[in-house]
């Protein structure tokens, strides 16, 4: 498995993963080739990343909010629909937690739809705790002090 922060050469890989993302609960931006090109060529502090297996993109993740001046980034992930239930979501979460730490964050936040039970289970198993509602979704927080981001086995 390879975790890669998206750069200018990754627009096609990003578009490939975008084509197979279930948008039922996760819609942070359009999942189009044009948006993939924008993300791949952007600059700033926000992080957009790919998880690759044997060179093929299986997941997409982001840490956003730094560009707008927030201290705590908002995390989001999506795994290609055919790749669900293979551990890629958990792996991508761990990689994004590490990236957030390397960039100086002491915690991350995310929003999740109440009916998205698989995602909620994953986040709970990683130590996220509920902290209210925002825009009709549950807000969850993880402290990145090393105590809440445990592997479960």
Secondary structure, 3 states (H helix, E strand, C coil): CEEEECCHHHHHHHHHHHCCCCCCCCCCCCCCHHHHHHHHHCCCCCEEEEEEECCEEEEEEEEECHHHCCCCEEEEEEECHHHCCCCHHHHHHHHHHHHHHHCCCCEEEEEECCCCHHHHHHHHHCCCEEEEEECCEEEEEEECCCCCCCCCC
